[in-house]
Amino acid sequence: MIAAHARAAPEAAPLPASIEFTLTPREFDRIRKLVYQQCGIRLSDQKRDLVYNRVARRLRALSITSFSAYCDLAENTSGRELEELINAITTNVTSFFRESHHFDYLAAELLPRIAARRDARHRLRAWCAGCSSGEEPYSLAITLAQTGLFDRGWDVKILATDIDTQILARAAAGVYRRDKMDGLTPDLEKRWFEKTGGPGEGLRQVRTELRNLIAFRRLNLVGSWPMKGPFDFIFCRNVAIYFDRPTQERLFRRYWELLDPEHGHLLVGHSESLATLQDIFRPCGNTIYRKTC
């Protein structure tokens, strides 16, 4: 499961005045079942228009004339079209230093404690689950770089995963439109980004030294995980809200297993809570939780 688990879109665009295909209740339920079985995202009745608009693009691309035929294809192509279906359904909404209090906590509280370890590990591992187009792991890499750990020879690595293969490719490239880089100060932009593309294109690329800190991988959060940990902290923000409660709890307990027993932290989104998991996590800030042993 290696992709940042992509986020399902909050709202769908309205259906066109002239409907090109027919999406029956049975076909909608088949698609919902496929998506839930594949990645745990539960699509409500209110997502019907979203499903129509997103999946209709695949019908056009494949010259398929009905949702029923598309479902047959997705169910019988050894996962190839299922991957395209998940790419179509999921939407990635993020920005640099989004929910900035998490990065403030890392810089002021957690990273100094990790840096003060008395053991000889000098190793830091972090995971961004649901990394979308990359702004979150790059924001984290900038935060880590500013601690001075690199100058002291620390071994620092960030794993960034998502289920959407197309968005992962964009994230790994690290290229962003200049007018879409809100959240970065001019100093940070100057230090960690460089101009790319042709004149007037207004594109910036993350510098190689930051990109080398991050391994982008596709990962399905409800599937098997190849990594073993331990991670010093895990970001899983605005991802679990698209799962039902049992799936959420299983996910958070799996994170607990991979977190470092001394400093392990889980940072979640503003609409997410671990209130029912007080046996394994204790709150230590706004949507910030520390592993308890």
Contacts in CASP RR format, 6 or more apart in sequence:
PFRMAT RR
TARGET T0000
AUTHOR 0000-0000-0000
METHOD contacts of the structure
MODEL  1
MIAAHARAAPEAAPLPASIEFTLTPREFDRIRKLVYQQCGIRLSDQKRDL
VYNRVARRLRALSITSFSAYCDLAENTSGRELEELINAITTNVTSFFRES
HHFDYLAAELLPRIAARRDARHRLRAWCAGCSSGEEPYSLAITLAQTGLF
DRGWDVKILATDIDTQILARAAAGVYRRDKMDGLTPDLEKRWFEKTGGPG
EGLRQVRTELRNLIAFRRLNLVGSWPMKGPFDFIFCRNVAIYFDRPTQER
LFRRYWELLDPEHGHLLVGHSESLATLQDIFRPCGNTIYRKTC
1 161 0 8 1.000
1 163 0 8 1.000
1 218 0 8 1.000
1 219 0 8 1.000
1 220 0 8 1.000
1 221 0 8 1.000
1 222 0 8 1.000
1 223 0 8 1.000
1 224 0 8 1.000
1 225 0 8 1.000
2 161 0 8 1.000
2 162 0 8 1.000
2 217 0 8 1.000
2 218 0 8 1.000
2 219 0 8 1.000
2 220 0 8 1.000
2 226 0 8 1.000
3 130 0 8 1.000
3 131 0 8 1.000
3 161 0 8 1.000
3 162 0 8 1.000
3 163 0 8 1.000
3 164 0 8 1.000
3 165 0 8 1.000
3 167 0 8 1.000
3 168 0 8 1.000
3 217 0 8 1.000
3 218 0 8 1.000
3 219 0 8 1.000
3 220 0 8 1.000
4 128 0 8 1.000
4 129 0 8 1.000
4 130 0 8 1.000
4 131 0 8 1.000
4 132 0 8 1.000
4 134 0 8 1.000
4 136 0 8 1.000
4 160 0 8 1.000
4 161 0 8 1.000
4 162 0 8 1.000
4 163 0 8 1.000
4 164 0 8 1.000
4 167 0 8 1.000
4 168 0 8 1.000
4 171 0 8 1.000
4 219 0 8 1.000
4 239 0 8 1.000
5 39 0 8 1.000
5 129 0 8 1.000
5 130 0 8 1.000
5 161 0 8 1.000
5 162 0 8 1.000
5 163 0 8 1.000
5 219 0 8 1.000
5 220 0 8 1.000
5 221 0 8 1.000
5 236 0 8 1.000
5 239 0 8 1.000
6 86 0 8 1.000
6 87 0 8 1.000
6 90 0 8 1.000
6 91 0 8 1.000
6 92 0 8 1.000
6 130 0 8 1.000
6 132 0 8 1.000
6 162 0 8 1.000
6 163 0 8 1.000
6 164 0 8 1.000
6 167 0 8 1.000
7 90 0 8 1.000
7 91 0 8 1.000
7 92 0 8 1.000
7 93 0 8 1.000
7 130 0 8 1.000
7 132 0 8 1.000
7 238 0 8 1.000
7 239 0 8 1.000
7 242 0 8 1.000
8 41 0 8 1.000
8 43 0 8 1.000
8 47 0 8 1.000
8 50 0 8 1.000
8 89 0 8 1.000
8 90 0 8 1.000
8 91 0 8 1.000
8 242 0 8 1.000
9 50 0 8 1.000
9 90 0 8 1.000
9 91 0 8 1.000
9 93 0 8 1.000
10 91 0 8 1.000
10 93 0 8 1.000
11 50 0 8 1.000
12 47 0 8 1.000
12 48 0 8 1.000
12 49 0 8 1.000
12 50 0 8 1.000
12 51 0 8 1.000
12 52 0 8 1.000
12 53 0 8 1.000
12 54 0 8 1.000
13 49 0 8 1.000
13 50 0 8 1.000
13 53 0 8 1.000
14 49 0 8 1.000
15 49 0 8 1.000
15 52 0 8 1.000
15 53 0 8 1.000
20 56 0 8 1.000
21 52 0 8 1.000
21 56 0 8 1.000
21 59 0 8 1.000
21 65 0 8 1.000
21 66 0 8 1.000
21 67 0 8 1.000
22 66 0 8 1.000
22 67 0 8 1.000
23 48 0 8 1.000
23 51 0 8 1.000
23 52 0 8 1.000
23 67 0 8 1.000
24 67 0 8 1.000
24 68 0 8 1.000
27 66 0 8 1.000
27 67 0 8 1.000
27 68 0 8 1.000
27 71 0 8 1.000
28 48 0 8 1.000
28 51 0 8 1.000
28 67 0 8 1.000
30 68 0 8 1.000
30 71 0 8 1.000
31 43 0 8 1.000
31 51 0 8 1.000
31 55 0 8 1.000
31 67 0 8 1.000
31 71 0 8 1.000
31 85 0 8 1.000
32 42 0 8 1.000
32 43 0 8 1.000
32 51 0 8 1.000
34 71 0 8 1.000
34 74 0 8 1.000
34 75 0 8 1.000
34 82 0 8 1.000
34 85 0 8 1.000
35 41 0 8 1.000
35 43 0 8 1.000
35 85 0 8 1.000
35 86 0 8 1.000
35 89 0 8 1.000
36 42 0 8 1.000
36 43 0 8 1.000
38 82 0 8 1.000
38 85 0 8 1.000
38 86 0 8 1.000
38 220 0 8 1.000
39 86 0 8 1.000
39 163 0 8 1.000
39 220 0 8 1.000
39 221 0 8 1.000
39 222 0 8 1.000
40 221 0 8 1.000
40 222 0 8 1.000
40 242 0 8 1.000
40 243 0 8 1.000
40 244 0 8 1.000
40 247 0 8 1.000
41 89 0 8 1.000
41 90 0 8 1.000
41 242 0 8 1.000
41 243 0 8 1.000
42 242 0 8 1.000
42 243 0 8 1.000
42 244 0 8 1.000
43 50 0 8 1.000
43 51 0 8 1.000
43 89 0 8 1.000
50 89 0 8 1.000
51 89 0 8 1.000
54 88 0 8 1.000
54 89 0 8 1.000
55 67 0 8 1.000
55 70 0 8 1.000
55 85 0 8 1.000
55 88 0 8 1.000
55 89 0 8 1.000
57 88 0 8 1.000
58 64 0 8 1.000
58 70 0 8 1.000
58 81 0 8 1.000
58 84 0 8 1.000
58 85 0 8 1.000
58 88 0 8 1.000
59 65 0 8 1.000
59 66 0 8 1.000
59 67 0 8 1.000
59 70 0 8 1.000
62 70 0 8 1.000
62 73 0 8 1.000
64 70 0 8 1.000
64 73 0 8 1.000
70 81 0 8 1.000
73 81 0 8 1.000
74 81 0 8 1.000
74 82 0 8 1.000
74 85 0 8 1.000
83 165 0 8 1.000
86 163 0 8 1.000
86 164 0 8 1.000
87 164 0 8 1.000
87 165 0 8 1.000
87 166 0 8 1.000
87 167 0 8 1.000
90 163 0 8 1.000
90 164 0 8 1.000
90 167 0 8 1.000
92 132 0 8 1.000
92 133 0 8 1.000
92 162 0 8 1.000
92 164 0 8 1.000
92 167 0 8 1.000
93 132 0 8 1.000
93 238 0 8 1.000
94 132 0 8 1.000
94 133 0 8 1.000
94 134 0 8 1.000
94 135 0 8 1.000
94 136 0 8 1.000
95 135 0 8 1.000
95 182 0 8 1.000
95 183 0 8 1.000
96 135 0 8 1.000
96 138 0 8 1.000
96 139 0 8 1.000
96 181 0 8 1.000
96 182 0 8 1.000
96 183 0 8 1.000
96 184 0 8 1.000
97 103 0 8 1.000
97 139 0 8 1.000
97 183 0 8 1.000
97 184 0 8 1.000
98 135 0 8 1.000
98 136 0 8 1.000
98 139 0 8 1.000
98 237 0 8 1.000
99 237 0 8 1.000
99 269 0 8 1.000
99 270 0 8 1.000
99 287 0 8 1.000
100 183 0 8 1.000
101 286 0 8 1.000
102 235 0 8 1.000
102 237 0 8 1.000
102 267 0 8 1.000
102 287 0 8 1.000
102 288 0 8 1.000
103 139 0 8 1.000
103 140 0 8 1.000
103 143 0 8 1.000
105 267 0 8 1.000
105 285 0 8 1.000
105 288 0 8 1.000
106 140 0 8 1.000
106 143 0 8 1.000
106 233 0 8 1.000
107 143 0 8 1.000
107 146 0 8 1.000
107 147 0 8 1.000
110 232 0 8 1.000
110 233 0 8 1.000
110 263 0 8 1.000
110 265 0 8 1.000
111 143 0 8 1.000
111 144 0 8 1.000
111 147 0 8 1.000
111 149 0 8 1.000
112 147 0 8 1.000
113 263 0 8 1.000
114 124 0 8 1.000
114 232 0 8 1.000
114 263 0 8 1.000
115 147 0 8 1.000
115 149 0 8 1.000
115 152 0 8 1.000
115 154 0 8 1.000
122 152 0 8 1.000
122 153 0 8 1.000
122 154 0 8 1.000
122 155 0 8 1.000
123 154 0 8 1.000
123 155 0 8 1.000
123 156 0 8 1.000
124 144 0 8 1.000
124 149 0 8 1.000
124 154 0 8 1.000
124 155 0 8 1.000
124 156 0 8 1.000
124 157 0 8 1.000
124 232 0 8 1.000
125 157 0 8 1.000
125 158 0 8 1.000
125 159 0 8 1.000
125 229 0 8 1.000
125 230 0 8 1.000
125 231 0 8 1.000
125 232 0 8 1.000
126 140 0 8 1.000
126 144 0 8 1.000
126 157 0 8 1.000
126 158 0 8 1.000
126 159 0 8 1.000
126 231 0 8 1.000
126 232 0 8 1.000
126 233 0 8 1.000
126 234 0 8 1.000
126 235 0 8 1.000
127 158 0 8 1.000
127 159 0 8 1.000
127 160 0 8 1.000
127 161 0 8 1.000
127 227 0 8 1.000
127 231 0 8 1.000
127 233 0 8 1.000
127 234 0 8 1.000
127 235 0 8 1.000
127 258 0 8 1.000
128 134 0 8 1.000
128 136 0 8 1.000
128 137 0 8 1.000
128 140 0 8 1.000
128 158 0 8 1.000
128 159 0 8 1.000
128 160 0 8 1.000
128 161 0 8 1.000
128 234 0 8 1.000
128 235 0 8 1.000
129 161 0 8 1.000
129 219 0 8 1.000
129 221 0 8 1.000
129 234 0 8 1.000
129 235 0 8 1.000
129 236 0 8 1.000
129 239 0 8 1.000
129 255 0 8 1.000
130 136 0 8 1.000
130 160 0 8 1.000
130 161 0 8 1.000
130 162 0 8 1.000
130 163 0 8 1.000
130 221 0 8 1.000
130 236 0 8 1.000
130 239 0 8 1.000
131 137 0 8 1.000
131 160 0 8 1.000
131 161 0 8 1.000
131 162 0 8 1.000
131 168 0 8 1.000
131 171 0 8 1.000
131 216 0 8 1.000
132 162 0 8 1.000
132 164 0 8 1.000
132 167 0 8 1.000
132 171 0 8 1.000
133 167 0 8 1.000
133 170 0 8 1.000
133 171 0 8 1.000
134 160 0 8 1.000
134 170 0 8 1.000
134 171 0 8 1.000
134 174 0 8 1.000
134 216 0 8 1.000
135 176 0 8 1.000
136 160 0 8 1.000
136 235 0 8 1.000
136 237 0 8 1.000
137 158 0 8 1.000
137 160 0 8 1.000
137 171 0 8 1.000
137 214 0 8 1.000
137 216 0 8 1.000
138 174 0 8 1.000
138 192 0 8 1.000
138 206 0 8 1.000
138 210 0 8 1.000
138 214 0 8 1.000
140 158 0 8 1.000
140 235 0 8 1.000
141 158 0 8 1.000
141 210 0 8 1.000
141 213 0 8 1.000
141 214 0 8 1.000
142 188 0 8 1.000
142 192 0 8 1.000
142 210 0 8 1.000
144 150 0 8 1.000
144 156 0 8 1.000
144 158 0 8 1.000
144 213 0 8 1.000
145 192 0 8 1.000
145 209 0 8 1.000
145 210 0 8 1.000
149 156 0 8 1.000
150 156 0 8 1.000
156 213 0 8 1.000
157 213 0 8 1.000
157 214 0 8 1.000
157 215 0 8 1.000
158 213 0 8 1.000
158 214 0 8 1.000
158 215 0 8 1.000
159 214 0 8 1.000
159 215 0 8 1.000
159 217 0 8 1.000
159 227 0 8 1.000
159 231 0 8 1.000
160 171 0 8 1.000
160 214 0 8 1.000
160 215 0 8 1.000
160 216 0 8 1.000
160 217 0 8 1.000
161 216 0 8 1.000
161 217 0 8 1.000
161 218 0 8 1.000
161 219 0 8 1.000
161 221 0 8 1.000
162 168 0 8 1.000
162 171 0 8 1.000
162 216 0 8 1.000
162 218 0 8 1.000
162 219 0 8 1.000
163 218 0 8 1.000
163 219 0 8 1.000
163 220 0 8 1.000
163 221 0 8 1.000
165 218 0 8 1.000
168 216 0 8 1.000
168 217 0 8 1.000
168 218 0 8 1.000
171 216 0 8 1.000
172 211 0 8 1.000
172 216 0 8 1.000
173 205 0 8 1.000
174 205 0 8 1.000
174 206 0 8 1.000
174 211 0 8 1.000
175 196 0 8 1.000
175 203 0 8 1.000
175 204 0 8 1.000
175 205 0 8 1.000
175 206 0 8 1.000
176 193 0 8 1.000
176 203 0 8 1.000
176 204 0 8 1.000
176 205 0 8 1.000
176 206 0 8 1.000
177 202 0 8 1.000
177 203 0 8 1.000
177 204 0 8 1.000
178 202 0 8 1.000
178 203 0 8 1.000
178 204 0 8 1.000
179 202 0 8 1.000
181 189 0 8 1.000
181 193 0 8 1.000
181 204 0 8 1.000
184 193 0 8 1.000
189 204 0 8 1.000
192 206 0 8 1.000
192 207 0 8 1.000
192 210 0 8 1.000
193 204 0 8 1.000
193 205 0 8 1.000
193 206 0 8 1.000
193 207 0 8 1.000
194 204 0 8 1.000
194 205 0 8 1.000
194 207 0 8 1.000
195 202 0 8 1.000
195 203 0 8 1.000
195 204 0 8 1.000
195 205 0 8 1.000
196 203 0 8 1.000
196 204 0 8 1.000
196 205 0 8 1.000
197 203 0 8 1.000
219 225 0 8 1.000
221 239 0 8 1.000
221 251 0 8 1.000
222 243 0 8 1.000
222 247 0 8 1.000
222 251 0 8 1.000
225 254 0 8 1.000
225 258 0 8 1.000
227 258 0 8 1.000
228 258 0 8 1.000
229 258 0 8 1.000
230 258 0 8 1.000
230 259 0 8 1.000
230 260 0 8 1.000
230 261 0 8 1.000
230 264 0 8 1.000
231 258 0 8 1.000
231 259 0 8 1.000
231 260 0 8 1.000
231 264 0 8 1.000
232 259 0 8 1.000
232 260 0 8 1.000
232 263 0 8 1.000
232 264 0 8 1.000
232 265 0 8 1.000
233 259 0 8 1.000
233 263 0 8 1.000
233 264 0 8 1.000
233 265 0 8 1.000
233 266 0 8 1.000
233 267 0 8 1.000
234 255 0 8 1.000
234 258 0 8 1.000
234 259 0 8 1.000
234 265 0 8 1.000
234 266 0 8 1.000
234 267 0 8 1.000
235 267 0 8 1.000
236 251 0 8 1.000
236 255 0 8 1.000
236 266 0 8 1.000
236 267 0 8 1.000
236 268 0 8 1.000
236 269 0 8 1.000
237 267 0 8 1.000
237 268 0 8 1.000
237 269 0 8 1.000
237 272 0 8 1.000
237 287 0 8 1.000
238 269 0 8 1.000
238 270 0 8 1.000
238 271 0 8 1.000
238 272 0 8 1.000
240 247 0 8 1.000
240 248 0 8 1.000
240 251 0 8 1.000
240 252 0 8 1.000
240 268 0 8 1.000
240 272 0 8 1.000
241 269 0 8 1.000
241 271 0 8 1.000
241 272 0 8 1.000
243 251 0 8 1.000
248 272 0 8 1.000
249 276 0 8 1.000
249 277 0 8 1.000
252 266 0 8 1.000
252 274 0 8 1.000
252 277 0 8 1.000
252 280 0 8 1.000
252 281 0 8 1.000
253 277 0 8 1.000
253 280 0 8 1.000
255 266 0 8 1.000
256 266 0 8 1.000
256 277 0 8 1.000
256 280 0 8 1.000
256 281 0 8 1.000
256 291 0 8 1.000
259 265 0 8 1.000
259 266 0 8 1.000
259 291 0 8 1.000
260 291 0 8 1.000
261 291 0 8 1.000
261 293 0 8 1.000
264 290 0 8 1.000
264 291 0 8 1.000
265 284 0 8 1.000
265 288 0 8 1.000
265 289 0 8 1.000
265 290 0 8 1.000
265 291 0 8 1.000
266 274 0 8 1.000
266 281 0 8 1.000
266 288 0 8 1.000
266 289 0 8 1.000
266 291 0 8 1.000
267 287 0 8 1.000
267 288 0 8 1.000
267 289 0 8 1.000
268 274 0 8 1.000
268 287 0 8 1.000
268 289 0 8 1.000
269 287 0 8 1.000
270 286 0 8 1.000
270 287 0 8 1.000
272 287 0 8 1.000
273 287 0 8 1.000
274 281 0 8 1.000
274 283 0 8 1.000
274 289 0 8 1.000
279 292 0 8 1.000
280 291 0 8 1.000
280 292 0 8 1.000
281 289 0 8 1.000
281 290 0 8 1.000
281 291 0 8 1.000
281 292 0 8 1.000
282 289 0 8 1.000
282 290 0 8 1.000
282 292 0 8 1.000
283 289 0 8 1.000
284 290 0 8 1.000
END
